[in-house]
Amino acid sequence: MPQLNPLAFAIGVIIAFSPIYFPDMGDPGHWPVALALSIGVLAWLLRSKVRGNIQVPVVTWLFFLLIGWALIGRMLADIHVASIANYAVIRLMGYGGILLAGLVIWQQKHGPSQLISAMSGFSMALALTHTIAYAVEGMDGLIDPYLVPGLMGHKNFTASAVAMGLPATILLIQHNKGHRRWLTTLAMIAVLSILLTQTRSLWLAMGVVGILTLFSLTQHKVKRLIWPLAMGALLLVGLMANSQIRERLTDDSNISMRQAFWQNSLEMVKEKPLIGVGPGQWQIHFPKHGLKGMDNQVMEGVTAIARPHNDIIWMLAEHGWPGGLLYLACFIAWMVLWWNGRGGQDRSLHWALGSSLAILVVFAQFSFPLERAAVMIPFLLMMGGLSAKRSWPLPAKALKALALLLIGTLAYSAYHGVKSNEANQAILQANERQQAIPIQQAVQAGMSSWNEVDRFGNPLPYFEGMGRLIQEAGGRQTFGPKDFQQTERLYQQALSLHPWHAVTLHQYGNLFRYRQQWQQAVSMYEQLLAISPRHPQGQLYLASSHLQLQQAEQAATVLIALCNPAITQTEAYQSMVLQALRSCPEKVQHKGLQAVLDQTINTKNDQALLAYFHRHPAAVIAEQQRR
């Protein structure tokens, strides 16, 4: 049974702190942790001595079939951004190597103790630092837990990694009497950290683990849990007693948005059921199917959605039905292995393996642990502990060599991911400061076959185009068709990478507007609104372009659909409304607009006309029906 290995525990702690060495990255819990964990597993494999054969269960072959299908998808799918496709395929290949490493570890004499200790150290370091950060932040951190991101750079990423390592710590508590007190303290801090994070999917996962625990333990051991459970319930009640926390936790807007993510994903599956949209291409195709139901920041392209927040649906969309079903089959196979292992394994070990599986499965329904090495790598290593009645013996040395190759490939891609994210952070900082030359220099330095879009899915040529636009404008107020040629070329390059990138479409429309090429501006803004129908600037500038083309009816139709108070209360908007209404024909196609025209045909007072335009219920109802 697993015994505490102090060295392995310390290595886990060191790996947990790896993100702090990358302070200039916006997402330190992604590639830096993937790199650190990959190196850690590689180091263990290199020093391990293997001989004979290793039993390889069916689920491992299923996972390698998934890798093979992903490689086929990489070759056959219509790939827009090659770099993220490569990252996605290599990630799966690396996970295949991790699965093999898990088999090697669990069949070594001291391997399980070293793995469990390292997982515990990794998780507990995250939990302790996260809880301390909450204590420092105080009530502000409780009301808005996003203020306390933890070492992984985001509260949910930190908490999910803590949760994945918690079964390992509890397993050590049960088999190490001499260390029970301080390990129990760390486990309680971990539970506290998860509760304070207020991540509902993790709370649900921990609830499933709690039920699993009650069924796994004897009546005598269950009684020991009464006080910890009571304390956890008391803290939960205390959190819910705060009106701001309760309002946020009961807010269903996130669920509504996830339903929109999933609906768009299913549209991708319908469009390409066999091969999918391609590895890593979900974030490119997502806007194509519309941003209806998103919040304002997503609609305007300020915030990008990079994943559907459900790993099964994600795999379905990117790899088609074969890839999605293979991924689902892996989890079904692990569940079957775990169920068949009852009675044949130590009860506490069986509980720990089942708990790890339950946490991952539940969390994956509402998030994306597939992309988070801090969750997925420990999980896959734990799955090596599931014994299978049906397995194939293969030479241990060959499996070890393959694992080294695949994990080495993952480490290599993670290194490039680190360098790319660092470069992109410099681009984002220069763009935020609107510095023309630094933006262009940062893009030219960062652009490579490993780096074509930033972590939000923004194509790098878009940023260079913005830099060129700022530089070429040079304080001038009027421009012609010959201006901004380089900027236009860069925008076209950006759209070749991401054809449905809302921000590029918006700025490209603005470029035509600056040149007074009104018809081209209308075309570009219409492409933008086809994706994001409530984009306020896109609506306003489309109406403005229609007015320049003497298309008053089209302008008024756009303006009546504009609902953003920050726009509708401006003098520019009101002036456009008056111009459009005064120039409209007596009969128009839009029913709501027609109702306004019928009632205001003899209205001469501008303010009265504006007031009626804003409040007329027929206009609102008709617009809602039209949309």
C-alpha positions as CSV (number, residue, x, y, z in Angstrom):
1,M,0.0,0.0,0.0
2,P,1.2,3.6,-0.7
3,Q,3.7,4.9,1.8
4,L,4.6,8.6,2.1
5,N,7.7,9.2,0.0
6,P,9.1,12.6,1.2
7,L,11.3,13.2,-1.9
8,A,8.4,12.5,-4.3
9,F,6.1,14.7,-2.1
10,A,8.7,17.5,-2.3
11,I,9.0,17.2,-6.1
12,G,5.2,17.5,-6.3
13,V,5.4,20.7,-4.3
14,I,8.2,22.1,-6.6
15,I,6.2,21.4,-9.7
16,A,3.1,23.2,-8.2
17,F,5.2,26.3,-8.0
18,S,6.5,26.1,-11.6
19,P,4.0,28.8,-12.9
20,I,5.7,31.5,-10.7
21,Y,8.7,31.3,-13.0
22,F,6.6,32.6,-15.9
23,P,5.3,35.9,-14.6
24,D,4.8,37.4,-18.1
25,M,2.3,34.8,-19.2
26,G,-1.4,35.3,-19.1
27,D,-2.1,31.6,-18.5
28,P,0.7,30.2,-16.3
29,G,-1.3,27.1,-15.4
30,H,-1.3,25.8,-18.9
31,W,1.9,25.3,-20.8
32,P,4.4,25.8,-17.9
33,V,2.6,23.1,-15.8
34,A,2.4,20.8,-18.8
35,L,6.1,21.2,-19.4
36,A,7.0,20.7,-15.7
37,L,4.8,17.6,-15.3
38,S,6.1,16.1,-18.6
39,I,9.7,16.6,-17.5
40,G,8.9,15.1,-14.1
41,V,7.4,11.9,-15.7
42,L,10.3,11.7,-18.2
43,A,12.8,11.9,-15.3
44,W,11.0,9.1,-13.4
45,L,10.9,6.9,-16.5
46,L,14.6,7.4,-17.3
47,R,15.7,6.3,-13.9
48,S,13.2,3.4,-13.7
49,K,14.4,-0.2,-14.5
50,V,11.9,-2.3,-16.3
51,R,12.1,-5.9,-17.4
52,G,9.7,-8.6,-18.7
53,N,6.3,-7.7,-19.9
54,I,3.7,-5.2,-18.9
55,Q,-0.1,-5.9,-19.1
56,V,-1.8,-3.4,-21.4
57,P,-5.6,-3.2,-21.0
58,V,-8.1,-2.6,-23.7
59,V,-8.7,1.0,-22.7
60,T,-5.1,1.9,-23.6
61,W,-5.6,0.5,-27.1
62,L,-8.9,2.6,-27.4
63,F,-6.9,5.7,-26.5
64,F,-4.3,5.0,-29.1
65,L,-7.1,4.5,-31.7
66,L,-8.3,7.9,-30.7
67,I,-4.8,9.3,-31.3
68,G,-4.7,7.6,-34.7
69,W,-8.1,9.1,-35.6
70,A,-6.9,12.6,-34.5
71,L,-3.8,12.2,-36.8
72,I,-6.2,11.3,-39.7
73,G,-8.3,14.4,-38.9
74,R,-5.2,16.5,-38.9
75,M,-4.5,15.4,-42.5
76,L,-8.0,15.4,-43.9
77,A,-9.9,18.1,-42.1
78,D,-10.0,21.7,-43.4
79,I,-7.5,23.2,-41.0
80,H,-7.5,27.0,-40.7
81,V,-4.8,27.3,-38.0
82,A,-2.1,24.7,-38.3
83,S,-0.3,25.6,-35.1
84,I,-3.3,24.9,-32.7
85,A,-4.1,21.7,-34.7
86,N,-0.5,20.5,-34.0
87,Y,-0.8,21.4,-30.4
88,A,-4.1,19.5,-30.1
89,V,-2.8,16.3,-31.7
90,I,0.5,16.3,-29.8
91,R,-1.4,16.8,-26.6
92,L,-3.3,13.6,-27.2
93,M,-0.1,11.8,-28.2
94,G,1.5,13.0,-25.0
95,Y,-1.4,11.8,-23.0
96,G,-1.0,8.4,-24.6
97,G,2.6,8.3,-23.4
98,I,1.3,9.3,-19.9
99,L,-1.1,6.4,-19.9
100,L,1.8,4.0,-20.7
101,A,3.9,5.7,-18.0
102,G,1.1,5.0,-15.6
103,L,1.2,1.3,-16.4
104,V,4.9,1.2,-15.8
105,I,4.7,3.2,-12.5
106,W,2.0,0.9,-11.0
107,Q,3.9,-2.2,-11.9
108,Q,7.1,-1.0,-10.1
109,K,7.7,-1.9,-6.5
110,H,7.8,1.7,-5.2
111,G,6.1,3.3,-8.1
112,P,2.6,3.7,-6.6
113,S,4.0,5.3,-3.4
114,Q,6.1,7.7,-5.4
115,L,3.2,8.7,-7.6
116,I,0.6,9.1,-4.8
117,S,3.1,11.2,-2.8
118,A,4.0,13.4,-5.7
119,M,0.3,14.0,-6.5
120,S,-0.4,14.8,-2.9
121,G,2.4,17.3,-2.7
122,F,1.4,19.0,-5.9
123,S,-2.3,19.3,-4.9
124,M,-1.6,20.3,-1.3
125,A,0.8,23.1,-2.3
126,L,-1.9,24.5,-4.5
127,A,-4.5,24.2,-1.8
128,L,-2.4,25.8,0.9
129,T,-1.3,28.8,-1.2
130,H,-4.8,29.3,-2.5
131,T,-6.3,29.3,1.0
132,I,-3.7,31.7,2.3
133,A,-4.5,34.0,-0.7
134,Y,-8.2,33.9,0.3
135,A,-7.3,34.9,3.8
136,V,-5.2,37.8,2.5
137,E,-8.0,39.0,0.1
138,G,-10.6,38.8,2.8
139,M,-14.3,39.3,2.1
140,D,-13.6,40.7,-1.4
141,G,-12.2,37.3,-2.3
142,L,-15.3,35.5,-1.1
143,I,-17.7,37.8,-2.9
144,D,-15.6,37.6,-6.1
145,P,-13.4,34.5,-6.0
146,Y,-12.0,35.4,-9.5
147,L,-9.8,37.8,-7.5
148,V,-8.0,34.8,-6.1
149,P,-6.7,32.8,-9.1
150,G,-4.2,30.7,-7.3
151,L,-0.9,29.3,-8.7
152,M,-2.7,27.9,-11.8
153,G,-3.7,31.4,-12.9
154,H,-7.5,30.9,-12.6
155,K,-9.6,29.8,-9.6
156,N,-11.2,26.9,-11.4
157,F,-7.9,25.5,-12.8
158,T,-6.4,25.7,-9.3
159,A,-9.4,24.1,-7.6
160,S,-9.7,21.3,-10.1
161,A,-6.0,20.4,-9.6
162,V,-6.5,20.4,-5.9
163,A,-9.5,18.2,-6.2
164,M,-7.7,15.7,-8.4
165,G,-4.9,15.3,-5.8
166,L,-7.2,15.1,-2.8
167,P,-7.9,11.3,-3.1
168,A,-4.1,10.7,-3.1
169,T,-3.7,12.6,0.2
170,I,-6.6,10.7,1.8
171,L,-5.0,7.5,0.7
172,L,-1.8,8.5,2.4
173,I,-3.7,9.4,5.6
174,Q,-5.1,5.9,5.7
175,H,-1.8,4.1,5.3
176,N,0.7,6.4,7.1
177,K,-0.2,6.6,10.8
178,G,2.9,8.5,11.7
179,H,2.0,11.3,9.3
180,R,-1.8,11.2,9.7
181,R,-2.2,14.5,11.7
182,W,-0.5,16.9,9.3
183,L,-1.8,15.1,6.2
184,T,-5.3,15.4,7.6
185,T,-4.8,19.1,8.2
186,L,-3.7,19.5,4.6
187,A,-6.7,17.5,3.3
188,M,-9.0,19.7,5.3
189,I,-7.3,22.8,3.9
190,A,-7.8,21.3,0.4
191,V,-11.5,20.9,1.0
192,L,-11.7,24.4,2.3
193,S,-10.0,25.7,-0.8
194,I,-12.4,23.9,-3.1
195,L,-15.4,25.3,-1.1
196,L,-14.0,28.9,-1.1
197,T,-13.5,28.7,-4.9
198,Q,-17.2,28.4,-5.3
199,T,-17.0,26.3,-8.5
200,R,-20.3,24.6,-8.8
201,S,-19.1,21.7,-11.1
202,L,-16.4,20.9,-8.5
203,W,-18.9,21.0,-5.7
204,L,-21.0,18.5,-7.6
205,A,-18.0,16.3,-8.2
206,M,-17.1,16.4,-4.5
207,G,-20.7,15.5,-3.7
208,V,-20.4,12.4,-6.0
209,V,-17.1,11.5,-4.2
210,G,-18.9,11.9,-0.9
211,I,-21.6,9.4,-1.9
212,L,-18.8,7.1,-3.2
213,T,-17.1,7.4,0.2
214,L,-20.2,6.5,2.2
215,F,-20.6,3.3,0.2
216,S,-16.9,2.4,0.4
217,L,-16.2,2.8,4.1
218,T,-17.3,0.7,7.0
219,Q,-19.9,2.1,9.5
220,H,-17.1,2.7,12.0
221,K,-15.0,4.8,9.6
222,V,-18.1,6.7,8.4
223,K,-18.6,8.0,12.0
224,R,-15.2,9.6,11.8
225,L,-16.4,11.8,8.9
226,I,-19.3,13.3,10.8
227,W,-17.3,16.3,12.2
228,P,-15.5,17.1,8.9
229,L,-18.8,16.8,7.0
230,A,-20.6,19.0,9.5
231,M,-17.9,21.7,9.3
232,G,-18.0,21.6,5.5
233,A,-21.8,21.9,5.6
234,L,-21.6,24.8,8.0
235,L,-19.1,26.7,5.8
236,L,-21.4,26.0,2.8
237,V,-24.4,27.5,4.7
238,G,-22.2,30.5,5.7
239,L,-21.3,31.2,2.1
240,M,-24.9,30.9,0.9
241,A,-26.0,33.3,3.7
242,N,-24.3,36.1,1.9
243,S,-26.7,37.6,-0.6
244,Q,-24.1,38.5,-3.2
245,I,-22.5,35.0,-3.1
246,R,-25.9,33.4,-3.1
247,E,-27.0,35.5,-6.1
248,R,-23.9,34.6,-8.1
249,L,-24.1,30.9,-7.3
250,T,-27.8,30.7,-8.2
251,D,-27.4,32.7,-11.4
252,D,-28.2,30.5,-14.4
253,S,-26.6,32.7,-17.0
254,N,-23.5,30.5,-17.2
255,I,-25.7,27.5,-17.9
256,S,-27.5,29.4,-20.6
257,M,-24.2,30.3,-22.2
258,R,-22.9,26.7,-22.0
259,Q,-26.1,25.6,-23.8
260,A,-25.2,28.0,-26.6
261,F,-21.7,26.6,-26.7
262,W,-23.1,23.1,-26.9
263,Q,-25.6,24.0,-29.5
264,N,-23.0,25.5,-31.8
265,S,-20.8,22.4,-31.2
266,L,-23.7,20.2,-32.3
267,E,-24.0,22.3,-35.4
268,M,-20.3,21.6,-36.2
269,V,-21.0,17.8,-35.8
270,K,-24.0,18.1,-38.1
271,E,-21.8,19.9,-40.7
272,K,-18.9,17.5,-40.5
273,P,-20.1,14.3,-38.7
274,L,-17.3,12.0,-39.8
275,I,-14.0,13.9,-39.5
276,G,-15.1,16.9,-37.4
277,V,-13.9,20.4,-37.9
278,G,-10.4,19.3,-37.1
279,P,-8.1,19.2,-34.1
280,G,-7.9,22.5,-32.2
281,Q,-10.3,24.2,-34.7
282,W,-13.4,24.5,-32.4
283,Q,-12.5,28.0,-31.3
284,I,-12.2,29.0,-35.0
285,H,-15.6,27.6,-36.0
286,F,-17.6,28.6,-32.9
287,P,-18.4,32.2,-34.1
288,K,-19.4,30.9,-37.5
289,H,-22.6,29.4,-36.0
290,G,-23.6,32.7,-34.3
291,L,-23.0,34.4,-31.0
292,K,-26.6,34.7,-30.1
293,G,-27.1,34.2,-26.3
294,M,-23.6,35.4,-25.4
295,D,-22.9,38.3,-23.1
296,N,-21.9,41.7,-24.6
297,Q,-18.1,41.1,-24.3
298,V,-18.4,37.9,-26.4
299,M,-20.7,39.6,-28.9
300,E,-18.3,42.4,-29.4
301,G,-15.3,40.1,-29.7
302,V,-13.6,41.4,-26.5
303,T,-13.9,38.0,-24.9
304,A,-13.4,34.9,-27.1
305,I,-14.8,31.4,-26.4
306,A,-12.1,28.8,-26.9
307,R,-13.8,25.6,-25.7
308,P,-17.3,24.3,-25.3
309,H,-16.9,23.5,-21.6
310,N,-17.7,19.9,-22.1
311,D,-14.9,17.5,-23.2
312,I,-17.1,14.9,-24.8
313,I,-18.9,17.5,-27.0
314,W,-15.5,19.1,-27.7
315,M,-14.1,15.8,-29.0
316,L,-17.3,15.2,-31.0
317,A,-17.0,18.6,-32.7
318,E,-13.3,18.4,-33.5
319,H,-13.0,14.7,-34.3
320,G,-16.5,13.7,-35.5
321,W,-18.6,10.8,-34.2
322,P,-15.7,8.3,-34.4
323,G,-13.4,10.5,-32.3
324,G,-16.1,11.5,-29.8
325,L,-17.3,7.9,-29.3
326,L,-13.7,6.6,-28.9
327,Y,-13.1,9.2,-26.2
328,L,-16.4,8.3,-24.4
329,A,-15.5,4.6,-24.7
330,C,-12.3,5.2,-22.8
331,F,-14.2,6.5,-19.8
332,I,-16.7,3.7,-20.0
333,A,-13.9,1.2,-20.1
334,W,-12.2,2.8,-17.0
335,M,-15.5,2.7,-15.2
336,V,-15.9,-1.0,-16.0
337,L,-12.4,-1.7,-14.9
338,W,-13.0,0.1,-11.6
339,W,-16.3,-1.7,-11.0
340,N,-14.7,-5.1,-11.8
341,G,-11.9,-4.3,-9.4
342,R,-14.1,-4.2,-6.3
343,G,-13.1,-6.9,-3.9
344,G,-9.8,-7.6,-5.7
345,Q,-8.1,-4.4,-4.5
346,D,-7.4,-2.7,-1.2
347,R,-10.6,-0.9,-0.3
348,S,-9.0,2.4,0.2
349,L,-7.0,2.2,-3.1
350,H,-10.2,1.2,-4.9
351,W,-12.0,4.2,-3.4
352,A,-9.1,6.6,-4.5
353,L,-9.2,5.4,-8.1
354,G,-12.9,5.6,-8.2
355,S,-12.8,9.1,-6.7
356,S,-10.3,10.3,-9.3
357,L,-12.5,9.0,-12.1
358,A,-15.6,10.5,-10.6
359,I,-14.0,14.0,-10.2
360,L,-12.8,14.0,-13.8
361,V,-16.0,12.7,-15.3
362,V,-18.2,15.2,-13.5
363,F,-15.9,18.2,-14.0
364,A,-15.5,17.4,-17.7
365,Q,-19.3,17.9,-18.2
366,F,-19.0,21.6,-17.5
367,S,-15.3,22.5,-18.1
368,F,-12.3,21.4,-20.1
369,P,-9.9,19.2,-18.1
370,L,-8.7,17.7,-21.4
371,E,-6.6,20.9,-21.9
372,R,-5.4,21.2,-18.3
373,A,-2.3,19.1,-17.7
374,A,-2.5,19.7,-14.0
375,V,-5.7,17.7,-14.0
376,M,-5.4,15.3,-16.9
377,I,-1.8,14.0,-16.3
378,P,-2.4,13.0,-12.7
379,F,-5.7,11.4,-13.7
380,L,-4.2,9.3,-16.5
381,L,-1.3,8.2,-14.2
382,M,-3.9,7.1,-11.6
383,M,-5.8,5.1,-14.2
384,G,-2.7,2.9,-14.5
385,G,-3.7,1.5,-11.2
386,L,-6.9,-0.1,-12.6
387,S,-6.2,-3.8,-13.1
388,A,-7.8,-5.6,-16.1
389,K,-8.7,-9.2,-16.5
390,R,-8.4,-8.9,-20.2
391,S,-5.0,-7.4,-21.2
392,W,-2.1,-8.0,-23.5
393,P,1.4,-8.5,-22.2
394,L,3.9,-6.4,-24.1
395,P,7.7,-5.9,-23.6
396,A,8.2,-3.4,-20.8
397,K,11.3,-1.8,-22.5
398,A,9.4,-1.2,-25.7
399,L,6.5,0.4,-23.9
400,K,8.9,2.6,-21.8
401,A,10.7,3.7,-25.0
402,L,7.3,4.6,-26.6
403,A,6.2,6.5,-23.5
404,L,9.5,8.5,-23.5
405,L,9.1,9.4,-27.1
406,L,5.5,10.5,-26.8
407,I,6.0,12.4,-23.5
408,G,9.1,14.0,-24.9
409,T,7.0,15.3,-27.9
410,L,4.5,16.7,-25.4
411,A,7.3,18.4,-23.5
412,Y,8.7,19.8,-26.7
413,S,5.4,21.3,-27.8
414,A,4.8,22.6,-24.2
415,Y,8.1,24.5,-24.5
416,H,7.0,26.1,-27.7
417,G,3.6,26.8,-26.0
418,V,5.5,28.7,-23.2
419,K,7.5,30.7,-25.7
420,S,4.5,31.5,-27.8
421,N,2.4,32.6,-24.8
422,E,5.2,34.9,-23.6
423,A,5.5,36.4,-27.1
424,N,1.7,36.9,-27.3
425,Q,1.6,38.5,-23.9
426,A,4.1,41.1,-25.2
427,I,1.8,41.7,-28.2
428,L,-1.2,42.2,-26.0
429,Q,0.6,44.7,-23.8
430,A,1.8,46.7,-26.8
431,N,-1.7,46.6,-28.3
432,E,-3.3,47.8,-25.1
433,R,-0.9,50.8,-25.1
434,Q,-1.8,51.4,-28.8
435,Q,1.9,51.6,-29.7
436,A,2.2,51.2,-33.5
437,I,5.9,50.2,-33.9
438,P,6.1,47.9,-30.8
439,I,2.9,46.1,-31.9
440,Q,4.4,45.3,-35.3
441,Q,7.8,44.4,-33.9
442,A,6.2,42.1,-31.3
443,V,4.1,40.3,-33.9
444,Q,7.0,39.9,-36.3
445,A,9.1,38.4,-33.4
446,G,6.4,36.1,-32.2
447,M,4.8,34.8,-35.4
448,S,5.9,31.3,-36.3
449,S,4.6,27.8,-37.3
450,W,4.0,27.3,-33.6
451,N,2.3,30.6,-33.0
452,E,-0.4,32.0,-35.4
453,V,-3.2,33.0,-32.9
454,D,-3.1,34.0,-29.3
455,R,-4.7,32.0,-26.5
456,F,-8.0,33.9,-27.1
457,G,-8.0,32.8,-30.8
458,N,-7.0,36.3,-32.1
459,P,-4.9,35.9,-35.3
460,L,-1.6,37.6,-34.9
461,P,-1.7,39.4,-38.3
462,Y,-4.8,41.3,-36.9
463,F,-2.6,42.9,-34.3
464,E,0.1,43.8,-36.8
465,G,-2.7,45.3,-39.0
466,M,-3.8,47.5,-36.1
467,G,-0.2,48.6,-35.6
468,R,0.1,49.5,-39.3
469,L,-3.3,51.3,-39.2
470,I,-2.2,53.5,-36.2
471,Q,1.1,54.2,-38.0
472,E,-0.4,55.0,-41.4
473,A,-3.2,57.2,-40.0
474,G,-0.6,59.6,-38.5
475,G,-3.2,61.9,-37.1
476,R,-4.9,62.5,-40.5
477,Q,-8.7,62.9,-40.7
478,T,-9.4,62.0,-44.3
479,F,-8.3,59.0,-46.3
480,G,-8.7,57.5,-49.8
481,P,-8.7,54.1,-51.5
482,K,-4.9,54.0,-51.7
483,D,-4.5,54.3,-48.0
484,F,-4.0,51.4,-45.6
485,Q,-2.9,48.9,-48.3
486,Q,-0.6,47.1,-45.9
487,T,-3.2,47.1,-43.2
488,E,-5.8,45.5,-45.6
489,R,-3.3,42.8,-46.6
490,L,-2.8,41.9,-42.9
491,Y,-6.5,41.9,-42.2
492,Q,-7.0,39.5,-45.2
493,Q,-4.2,37.3,-43.8
494,A,-5.9,37.3,-40.4
495,L,-9.3,36.3,-41.9
496,S,-7.6,33.5,-43.8
497,L,-6.6,32.1,-40.4
498,H,-9.9,32.9,-38.7
499,P,-12.7,33.7,-41.2
500,W,-15.2,34.4,-38.5
501,H,-13.1,36.6,-36.2
502,A,-15.5,39.4,-35.1
503,V,-12.8,41.9,-34.2
504,T,-11.0,41.7,-37.6
505,L,-14.3,41.9,-39.5
506,H,-15.2,45.0,-37.4
507,Q,-11.9,46.7,-38.0
508,Y,-11.9,45.8,-41.7
509,G,-15.3,47.4,-42.0
510,N,-13.9,50.5,-40.2
511,L,-11.0,50.6,-42.7
512,F,-13.4,50.8,-45.6
513,R,-15.4,53.4,-43.7
514,Y,-12.2,55.5,-43.3
515,R,-11.6,55.3,-47.0
516,Q,-15.3,56.2,-47.7
517,Q,-15.8,53.0,-49.6
518,W,-19.3,52.7,-48.3
519,Q,-20.5,49.6,-50.2
520,Q,-17.5,47.6,-49.1
521,A,-18.1,48.8,-45.5
522,V,-21.7,47.6,-45.7
523,S,-20.6,44.2,-46.9
524,M,-18.1,43.8,-44.1
525,Y,-20.4,45.0,-41.4
526,E,-23.1,42.6,-42.6
527,Q,-20.7,39.7,-42.4
528,L,-19.9,40.8,-38.8
529,L,-23.6,41.1,-37.9
530,A,-24.4,37.7,-39.4
531,I,-22.1,36.3,-36.7
532,S,-22.8,38.8,-33.9
533,P,-26.2,40.4,-34.5
534,R,-26.0,42.5,-31.4
535,H,-22.6,44.0,-32.0
536,P,-23.3,47.7,-31.1
537,Q,-20.5,49.4,-33.1
538,G,-21.2,47.1,-36.0
539,Q,-24.8,48.1,-36.0
540,L,-24.1,51.8,-35.7
541,Y,-21.5,51.9,-38.4
542,L,-23.6,49.7,-40.8
543,A,-26.4,52.2,-40.4
544,S,-24.0,55.1,-41.0
545,S,-22.7,53.4,-44.2
546,H,-26.3,52.9,-45.4
547,L,-27.0,56.6,-44.9
548,Q,-23.9,57.5,-46.9
549,L,-25.4,55.4,-49.7
550,Q,-28.8,57.1,-49.4
551,Q,-30.3,53.9,-48.1
552,A,-32.5,55.3,-45.4
553,E,-34.8,52.3,-45.0
554,Q,-31.9,49.9,-44.5
555,A,-30.3,52.4,-42.0
556,A,-33.5,52.7,-40.0
557,T,-34.0,48.9,-40.0
558,V,-30.6,48.5,-38.4
559,L,-31.0,51.4,-35.9
560,I,-34.4,50.1,-34.6
561,A,-32.6,46.8,-33.6
562,L,-29.9,48.6,-31.7
563,C,-30.6,48.2,-28.0
564,N,-27.3,49.3,-26.3
565,P,-28.0,52.3,-24.0
566,A,-24.4,53.4,-24.3
567,I,-25.0,53.9,-28.0
568,T,-28.7,54.9,-28.1
569,Q,-28.3,57.8,-25.7
570,T,-25.5,59.5,-27.8
571,E,-26.1,62.5,-30.0
572,A,-24.6,60.7,-33.1
573,Y,-27.1,57.9,-32.8
574,Q,-30.1,60.2,-32.4
575,S,-29.0,62.3,-35.3
576,M,-28.8,59.2,-37.5
577,V,-32.3,58.1,-36.4
578,L,-33.8,61.4,-37.3
579,Q,-32.0,61.4,-40.7
580,A,-33.1,57.9,-41.5
581,L,-36.7,58.4,-40.4
582,R,-37.1,61.7,-42.3
583,S,-35.7,60.0,-45.4
584,C,-37.6,56.7,-45.3
585,P,-40.3,55.9,-47.9
586,E,-43.8,55.6,-46.7
587,K,-43.9,51.8,-47.0
588,V,-41.1,49.6,-45.6
589,Q,-40.6,45.9,-45.1
590,H,-39.8,45.9,-41.4
591,K,-43.1,45.7,-39.5
592,G,-41.9,47.5,-36.4
593,L,-40.4,50.3,-38.4
594,Q,-43.6,50.6,-40.4
595,A,-45.6,51.0,-37.2
596,V,-43.3,53.8,-36.2
597,L,-43.6,55.6,-39.5
598,D,-47.4,55.2,-39.6
599,Q,-47.8,56.9,-36.2
600,T,-45.2,59.6,-36.7
601,I,-45.8,60.6,-40.3
602,N,-46.9,64.1,-39.3
603,T,-44.6,64.5,-36.3
604,K,-42.4,67.5,-36.8
605,N,-40.8,67.7,-33.3
606,D,-37.5,65.8,-33.2
607,Q,-37.6,64.9,-29.5
608,A,-41.2,63.5,-29.8
609,L,-40.1,61.4,-32.9
610,L,-37.1,60.0,-31.0
611,A,-39.2,59.2,-27.9
612,Y,-41.7,57.3,-30.0
613,F,-39.0,55.5,-31.9
614,H,-37.5,54.2,-28.6
615,R,-40.7,53.2,-26.8
616,H,-43.0,51.9,-29.6
617,P,-43.9,48.3,-28.4
618,A,-44.7,47.1,-32.0
619,A,-41.1,47.9,-33.0
620,V,-39.7,45.9,-30.1
621,I,-42.0,42.9,-30.6
622,A,-41.5,42.8,-34.3
623,E,-37.7,43.0,-33.9
624,Q,-37.7,40.1,-31.3
625,Q,-39.8,38.0,-33.8
626,R,-37.5,38.9,-36.6
627,R,-34.4,37.8,-34.6
